């Protein structure tokens, strides 16, 4: 099911600003990276399939998808990319992604960065600038799936 990471990021931003029009989720590049990471982890835990073709990497402020980081800065993400992802993504995965963005979107970029740095997290276990281990991500997010699916507030 792997999608280009930039296409999924376009959807994350689209969901935050357009789909949630009545109560938009404030997002900057740092928060967008954490939301994509959470979607990646939730889908990996639920389906045992990677959501994106790019692995999150250990950067100082938490997990980052470098290609998407650059694409946001250069304004390369479009509504059309987001809408295409919405059409192509399996409905169960899209629902989980929407739930994940809604749950984690309640937190600030700083809170999500701190959360991603917790002792024992996949970010904590990775070497600097290295890709985070999918097995660690899957195990970490497997514990959060019930919270995500039921709209919990304590992650």
Secondary structure, 3 states (H helix, E strand, C coil): CCECHHHHHHHHHHHHHHHCHHHCCCCCHHHHHHHHHHHHHHHHHHHCCCCECCCCEEECCEEECHHHHHHHHCCCCCHHHHHHHHHHCCHHHHHHHHHHHHHHCCCCHHHHHHHHCCCCCHHHHCCCCCECCHHHHHHHHHCCHHHHHCCCCCC
